[in-house]
Protein backbone atom coordinates (compact mmCIF):
# COMPACT_ATOMS: atom_id res chain seq x y z
CA UNK A 1 0.00 0.00 0.00
CA UNK A 2 2.84 2.36 0.84
CA UNK A 3 4.51 1.59 -2.49
CA UNK A 4 1.26 2.31 -4.34
CA UNK A 5 0.90 5.67 -2.55
CA UNK A 6 4.53 6.56 -3.43
CA UNK A 7 3.90 5.74 -7.10
CA UNK A 8 0.77 7.89 -7.13
CA UNK A 9 2.70 10.79 -5.61
CA UNK A 10 5.43 10.48 -8.25
CA UNK A 11 2.83 10.31 -11.04
CA UNK A 12 1.01 13.38 -9.73
CA UNK A 13 4.29 15.31 -9.44
CA UNK A 14 5.30 14.48 -12.99
CA UNK A 15 1.84 15.43 -14.26
CA UNK A 16 2.14 18.70 -12.34
CA UNK A 17 5.58 19.39 -13.84
CA UNK A 18 4.40 18.67 -17.39
CA UNK A 19 1.52 21.09 -16.82
CA UNK A 20 3.98 23.76 -15.64
CA UNK A 21 6.18 23.21 -18.70
CA UNK A 22 3.20 23.64 -21.04
CA UNK A 23 2.18 26.88 -19.34
CA UNK A 24 5.78 28.20 -19.47
CA UNK A 25 5.99 27.51 -23.21
CA UNK A 26 2.70 29.35 -23.75
CA UNK A 27 3.92 32.23 -21.57
CA UNK A 28 7.15 32.69 -23.52
CA UNK A 29 5.37 32.41 -26.86
CA UNK A 30 3.07 35.22 -25.71
CA UNK A 31 6.07 37.31 -24.64
CA UNK A 32 7.77 36.78 -28.01
CA UNK A 33 4.63 37.43 -30.07
CA UNK A 34 5.02 41.26 -30.11
CA UNK A 35 8.58 40.98 -31.42
CA UNK A 36 7.48 38.35 -33.95
CA UNK A 37 4.61 40.53 -35.16
CA UNK A 38 6.89 43.53 -35.42
CA UNK A 39 9.39 41.48 -37.39
CA UNK A 40 6.65 40.57 -39.86
CA UNK A 41 5.96 44.24 -40.45
CA UNK A 42 9.61 45.18 -40.95
CA UNK A 43 9.88 44.39 -44.63
CA UNK A 44 12.69 45.73 -46.81
CA UNK A 45 12.03 49.19 -48.22
CA UNK A 46 12.03 49.29 -51.99
CA UNK A 47 14.91 51.48 -53.10
CA UNK A 48 14.57 53.89 -55.97
CA UNK A 49 17.23 55.22 -58.31
CA UNK A 50 18.33 57.88 -55.81
CA UNK A 51 21.67 57.13 -54.20
CA UNK A 52 21.67 57.30 -50.39
CA UNK A 53 24.95 57.15 -48.48
CA UNK A 54 26.34 57.29 -44.96
CA UNK A 55 29.56 59.26 -44.57
CA UNK A 56 31.87 59.31 -41.56
CA UNK A 57 34.54 61.99 -41.50
CA UNK A 58 37.99 61.87 -39.95
CA UNK A 59 36.88 64.17 -37.13
CA UNK A 60 34.14 61.74 -36.05
CA UNK A 61 31.06 63.38 -37.62
CA UNK A 62 28.46 61.37 -39.48
CA UNK A 63 26.16 62.39 -42.34
CA UNK A 64 23.36 60.54 -44.07
CA UNK A 65 21.55 61.79 -47.12
CA UNK A 66 20.85 61.81 -50.82
CA UNK A 67 23.80 62.34 -53.15
CA UNK A 68 23.17 65.46 -55.24
CA UNK A 69 26.65 65.72 -56.69
CA UNK A 70 29.74 63.53 -56.70
CA UNK A 71 32.94 65.11 -58.01
CA UNK A 72 36.59 64.05 -57.74
CA UNK A 73 37.02 66.53 -54.87
CA UNK A 74 33.77 66.45 -52.85
CA UNK A 75 30.30 64.95 -52.34
CA UNK A 76 27.22 67.14 -52.03
CA UNK A 77 24.53 65.62 -49.80
CA UNK A 78 20.91 66.55 -49.15
CA UNK A 79 20.39 65.71 -45.45
CA UNK A 80 17.17 65.74 -43.46
CA UNK A 81 18.52 67.87 -40.60
CA UNK A 82 21.26 70.12 -42.07
CA UNK A 83 20.04 70.63 -45.61
CA UNK A 84 22.74 70.55 -48.27
CA UNK A 85 26.23 69.67 -47.03
CA UNK A 86 29.38 69.58 -49.17
CA UNK A 87 31.97 67.15 -47.79
CA UNK A 88 35.55 67.17 -49.13
CA UNK A 89 36.68 63.67 -50.03
CA UNK A 90 39.99 64.12 -48.20
CA UNK A 91 38.01 64.34 -44.94
CA UNK A 92 35.97 61.14 -45.56
CA UNK A 93 37.07 58.11 -43.54
CA UNK A 94 34.10 55.79 -44.27
CA UNK A 95 31.49 55.87 -47.06
CA UNK A 96 28.70 53.28 -47.09
CA UNK A 97 25.55 52.84 -49.08
CA UNK A 98 22.39 53.54 -47.07
CA UNK A 99 18.61 53.25 -47.41
CA UNK A 100 15.73 55.55 -46.54
CA UNK A 101 14.21 52.81 -44.40
CA UNK A 102 17.04 53.23 -41.87
CA UNK A 103 16.05 56.80 -40.97
CA UNK A 104 13.98 56.96 -37.78
CA UNK A 105 13.01 60.37 -36.34
CA UNK A 106 15.71 62.03 -38.42
CA UNK A 107 18.46 59.63 -37.26
CA UNK A 108 20.17 56.93 -39.26
CA UNK A 109 20.05 53.53 -37.55
CA UNK A 110 23.09 51.40 -38.28
CA UNK A 111 22.90 47.63 -38.47
CA UNK A 112 23.35 45.94 -35.13
CA UNK A 113 27.08 45.18 -34.70
CA UNK A 114 26.07 41.73 -33.44
CA UNK A 115 23.14 40.70 -35.65
CA UNK A 116 24.10 37.05 -36.26
CA UNK A 117 23.61 35.86 -32.69
CA UNK A 118 21.34 36.27 -29.71
CA UNK A 119 23.07 35.82 -26.35
CA UNK A 120 24.73 32.59 -27.45
CA UNK A 121 22.66 30.90 -30.15
CA UNK A 122 22.98 31.90 -33.82
CA UNK A 123 20.26 33.43 -35.95
CA UNK A 124 19.62 32.45 -39.57
CA UNK A 125 21.67 35.44 -40.70
CA UNK A 126 25.39 35.08 -41.32
CA UNK A 127 28.41 37.34 -41.38
CA UNK A 128 29.04 39.02 -44.70
CA UNK A 129 32.30 38.40 -46.54
CA UNK A 130 35.16 40.07 -44.70
CA UNK A 131 33.14 40.73 -41.54
CA UNK A 132 34.08 39.26 -38.19
CA UNK A 133 33.85 39.77 -34.47
CA UNK A 134 35.48 38.94 -31.16
CA UNK A 135 33.10 38.05 -28.34
CA UNK A 136 33.83 37.59 -24.65
CA UNK A 137 31.11 36.17 -22.40
CA UNK A 138 31.35 35.89 -18.63
CA UNK A 139 35.14 36.55 -18.78
CA UNK A 140 36.08 32.93 -19.57
CA UNK A 141 34.29 32.26 -22.86
CA UNK A 142 36.11 33.70 -25.87
CA UNK A 143 34.98 33.47 -29.49
CA UNK A 144 36.24 34.76 -32.83
CA UNK A 145 34.07 34.41 -35.96
CA UNK A 146 34.76 35.40 -39.56
CA UNK A 147 32.72 35.60 -42.76
CA UNK A 148 34.55 33.65 -45.46
CA UNK A 149 31.81 34.57 -47.94
CA UNK A 150 28.35 36.13 -47.75
CA UNK A 151 26.91 32.67 -47.11
CA UNK A 152 29.59 30.89 -45.09
CA UNK A 153 31.27 31.76 -41.79
CA UNK A 154 33.38 29.92 -39.26
CA UNK A 155 34.11 30.54 -35.61
CA UNK A 156 36.49 29.33 -32.92
CA UNK A 157 35.59 29.32 -29.22
CA UNK A 158 37.73 28.51 -26.22
CA UNK A 159 37.34 28.41 -22.45
CA UNK A 160 40.92 28.27 -21.10
CA UNK A 161 41.83 26.76 -17.73
CA UNK A 162 45.11 25.64 -16.20
CA UNK A 163 44.84 21.90 -16.85
CA UNK A 164 41.62 21.77 -18.88
CA UNK A 165 40.55 23.60 -22.03
CA UNK A 166 37.14 23.60 -23.68
CA UNK A 167 37.40 24.29 -27.41
CA UNK A 168 34.98 24.10 -30.32
CA UNK A 169 34.51 25.34 -33.88
CA UNK A 170 31.27 26.67 -35.41
CA UNK A 171 31.04 26.49 -39.22
CA UNK A 172 27.74 27.85 -40.52
CA UNK A 173 25.97 28.20 -43.86
CA UNK A 174 23.42 31.01 -44.21
CA UNK A 175 20.76 30.74 -46.90
CA UNK A 176 18.75 33.88 -47.78
CA UNK A 177 15.27 32.65 -48.73
CA UNK A 178 13.96 36.21 -49.03
CA UNK A 179 16.45 39.05 -48.81
CA UNK A 180 16.43 40.86 -45.44
CA UNK A 181 13.26 39.04 -44.39
CA UNK A 182 13.64 35.24 -44.26
CA UNK A 183 16.93 33.41 -43.65
CA UNK A 184 17.83 29.80 -42.94
CA UNK A 185 20.98 28.71 -41.13
CA UNK A 186 22.65 25.29 -41.03
CA UNK A 187 25.69 24.65 -38.90
CA UNK A 188 27.41 22.59 -36.25
CA UNK A 189 29.13 23.12 -32.93
CA UNK A 190 31.97 20.59 -32.79
CA UNK A 191 34.67 20.35 -30.16
CA UNK A 192 35.49 18.88 -26.82
CA UNK A 193 37.03 19.11 -23.38
CA UNK A 194 40.79 18.56 -23.48
CA UNK A 195 42.89 17.90 -20.39
CA UNK A 196 46.53 17.19 -19.60
CA UNK A 197 45.50 13.82 -18.17
CA UNK A 198 44.43 12.31 -21.54
CA UNK A 199 40.82 12.25 -20.38
CA UNK A 200 39.34 14.05 -23.38
CA UNK A 201 35.62 14.41 -24.02
CA UNK A 202 34.23 15.13 -27.50
CA UNK A 203 30.91 16.86 -28.10
CA UNK A 204 28.85 18.21 -30.98
CA UNK A 205 25.58 19.86 -31.89
CA UNK A 206 24.43 19.96 -35.53
CA UNK A 207 21.52 22.35 -35.95
CA UNK A 208 19.23 24.14 -38.39
CA UNK A 209 17.24 27.30 -37.79
CA UNK A 210 14.88 29.68 -39.55
CA UNK A 211 14.80 33.44 -38.92
CA UNK A 212 11.84 35.63 -39.83
CA UNK A 213 12.43 39.40 -39.94
CA UNK A 214 15.34 41.76 -40.52
CA UNK A 215 18.74 41.76 -38.84
CA UNK A 216 17.40 44.29 -36.32
CA UNK A 217 14.00 42.73 -35.53
CA UNK A 218 13.50 39.02 -35.88
CA UNK A 219 12.19 35.74 -34.52
CA UNK A 220 14.06 32.43 -34.81
CA UNK A 221 13.13 28.79 -34.33
CA UNK A 222 15.97 26.28 -34.27
CA UNK A 223 16.36 22.54 -33.79
CA UNK A 224 19.53 20.63 -32.88
CA UNK A 225 20.72 17.20 -31.80
CA UNK A 226 23.40 16.94 -29.14
CA UNK A 227 26.29 14.49 -29.21
CA UNK A 228 28.62 13.63 -26.37
CA UNK A 229 30.56 10.79 -24.82
CA UNK A 230 30.06 8.73 -27.97
CA UNK A 231 26.28 8.92 -27.93
CA UNK A 232 23.57 11.00 -29.56
CA UNK A 233 20.87 12.64 -27.47
CA UNK A 234 17.61 10.72 -27.29
CA UNK A 235 15.56 13.81 -28.13
CA UNK A 236 16.24 17.10 -29.99
CA UNK A 237 16.72 20.50 -28.42
CA UNK A 238 14.34 23.27 -29.48
CA UNK A 239 15.58 26.88 -29.45
CA UNK A 240 13.31 29.92 -29.67
CA UNK A 241 14.96 33.36 -29.85
CA UNK A 242 13.96 36.88 -30.71
CA UNK A 243 15.32 40.41 -30.75
CA UNK A 244 13.39 43.67 -30.96
CA UNK A 245 15.20 46.95 -31.48
CA UNK A 246 13.55 49.64 -29.36
CA UNK A 247 15.92 52.50 -30.20
CA UNK A 248 19.00 53.51 -32.12
CA UNK A 249 21.27 52.08 -29.42
CA UNK A 250 19.18 49.49 -27.58
CA UNK A 251 17.48 46.16 -28.28
CA UNK A 252 15.69 43.50 -26.25
CA UNK A 253 17.03 39.95 -26.65
CA UNK A 254 15.62 36.61 -25.51
CA UNK A 255 16.93 33.10 -26.08
CA UNK A 256 15.26 29.95 -24.77
CA UNK A 257 15.97 26.23 -24.94
CA UNK A 258 13.56 23.36 -24.44
CA UNK A 259 15.63 20.25 -23.71
CA UNK A 260 13.73 17.12 -24.58
CA UNK A 261 15.80 14.72 -22.51
CA UNK A 262 18.03 15.33 -19.51
CA UNK A 263 18.99 13.17 -16.56
CA UNK A 264 15.54 13.47 -15.02
CA UNK A 265 13.11 14.44 -17.75
CA UNK A 266 12.58 17.55 -19.91
CA UNK A 267 14.12 20.84 -18.77
CA UNK A 268 14.12 24.44 -19.93
CA UNK A 269 16.68 27.26 -20.14
CA UNK A 270 15.15 30.74 -20.26
CA UNK A 271 16.80 34.13 -20.77
CA UNK A 272 15.84 37.76 -21.22
CA UNK A 273 18.12 40.76 -21.52
CA UNK A 274 19.10 43.97 -23.22
CA UNK A 275 21.74 44.85 -25.80
CA UNK A 276 23.52 48.19 -26.08
CA UNK A 277 24.31 48.93 -29.72
CA UNK A 278 27.33 51.07 -30.48
CA UNK A 279 28.92 51.58 -33.87
CA UNK A 280 31.87 49.38 -32.99
CA UNK A 281 30.75 47.44 -29.93
CA UNK A 282 27.74 45.56 -28.53
CA UNK A 283 27.18 44.95 -24.82
CA UNK A 284 24.74 42.30 -23.53
CA UNK A 285 23.32 41.98 -20.03
CA UNK A 286 20.70 39.33 -19.26
CA UNK A 287 19.20 37.03 -16.68
CA UNK A 288 19.31 33.32 -17.50
CA UNK A 289 17.48 30.60 -15.63
CA UNK A 290 17.39 26.80 -15.61
CA UNK A 291 14.11 25.08 -14.93
CA UNK A 292 14.39 21.40 -14.02
CA UNK A 293 11.57 18.89 -14.03
CA UNK A 294 11.05 15.26 -13.16
CA UNK A 295 10.77 14.05 -9.59
CA UNK A 296 12.83 16.99 -8.24
CA UNK A 297 11.36 20.21 -9.61
CA UNK A 298 13.74 23.19 -9.19
CA UNK A 299 14.76 26.53 -10.65
CA UNK A 300 17.87 28.69 -10.39
CA UNK A 301 19.05 31.79 -12.25
CA UNK A 302 22.33 33.58 -12.98
CA UNK A 303 23.43 36.75 -14.82
CA UNK A 304 24.86 36.78 -18.35
CA UNK A 305 27.22 39.52 -19.49
CA UNK A 306 29.12 39.72 -22.78
CA UNK A 307 30.88 42.19 -25.06
CA UNK A 308 31.24 41.93 -28.84
CA UNK A 309 33.73 43.89 -30.95
CA UNK A 310 33.16 43.65 -34.73
CA UNK A 311 35.92 44.07 -37.30
CA UNK A 312 36.41 44.01 -41.06
CA UNK A 313 39.31 42.53 -43.02
CA UNK A 314 39.12 45.55 -45.34
CA UNK A 315 37.60 48.83 -44.09
CA UNK A 316 34.67 50.46 -45.87
CA UNK A 317 35.67 53.15 -48.34
C-alpha angles and dihedrals in degrees: 000000000000090000091051091051091049091052091050091051091051091048092049091048093051091047088050092050093049089051090052091049091052092050091048091052090050090047094053093045088055091049092050095045095085091053091045092050091047090050090054090056095048098085123162114275113240108244122220129207092278113107114231120190142178115220127192117192129211091253092059101259122135130209131186124187153103117306109240097169135009116190132165089261107037148003121232113211133191104215129187096231107029102031115220115005126183112207120192111229092227088066095050115104099169131019119182135171113252140188133224090236090070094064112098119175090342094309128109113233113212122212113272108269088225105039099138097067142039114210092311110333121084126244124221089263120091137204114273120240110289094013122119144153144205116222129190119189125186091346095277103060113079126180136177120189130181136189108233090181136349089273104034132057136165133202139192123208130186137179105195124206133164099261100005132054128187112206134170141162126223116203112180138184117206119202118194106213092174118008114257091350114061125026134170124205130198122184149127138235106215127173144087152221112280123194137178089242095068090247097128124171122201123206140174144178120195111192146172128202141179124215123199117196138026128309089266100045120027150134124220135194117191137178128198142169119221125221127193143144090015096303138097121231115263092229135025126254117238119210124194118184138166141175128197121189109219098177145359092279106023139065137173116234131191130177124179136180128201107199111204097199131022132151092288108021135292118342137184136219114202130186140174128177150134133260126211110213118209126168092254105016141043124202122197127196120175147150116239126191137188119214115196126196138183123076093334108051112195144151134201133170138202137181124260121207127173142160127209125197115191124207140180128220088220120024121237114264 
